[in-house]
Amino acid sequence: MLMPAAFVVYLLSAAAMAFWGPFDAPVARDTAGGAAAELSGVDRLLFAAGRRLLLVAAAAMAVPLFLGGGHGPWLPAWAWVGLKTTAVLAVLVWLRHRLPTIRMDRWAEISWVVLVPLTIVQALVVAIVVLARGGM
């Protein structure tokens, strides 16, 4: 895994887009519950299923992007993709219950001050490593 900071930023962003984990807090009193507050019955079920499906899709996309896809010993490629996707989902579920809730304004500050510069520095390091190996 050549880009660990990008992997962490990707997983945090996926959790935030699905309003999962520490990113599930309402922004203000009048918006408590968010868009789901207006839904009930089947509509609410579909809304919740869509959020979870987004999380599963993001975890599945992390496998070929950061974890080597289906490469691994002893098992066929589809089994490795399934195992790695399950592991990424397990980490996201575990982190949901371990991290404190983050307000969106605080998350935006952390993103701009820490995560964006970190990913830029990592991209530069990867570029240097690729050029040192002989380029493309």
Buried (B, 14 or more C-beta within 10 A) or exposed (E): EEBEBBBBBBBBBBBBEBBBBBBBBBEEEEEEEBEEEEBEEEEBEEBEEEBEEBBBEBBBBBBEEBBEEBEBEEEEEEEBBBBBBBBBBEEBBEBBEEEEEBEEEEBEEEBEEEBEEBBEEBEEEEEEEEEEEEEE
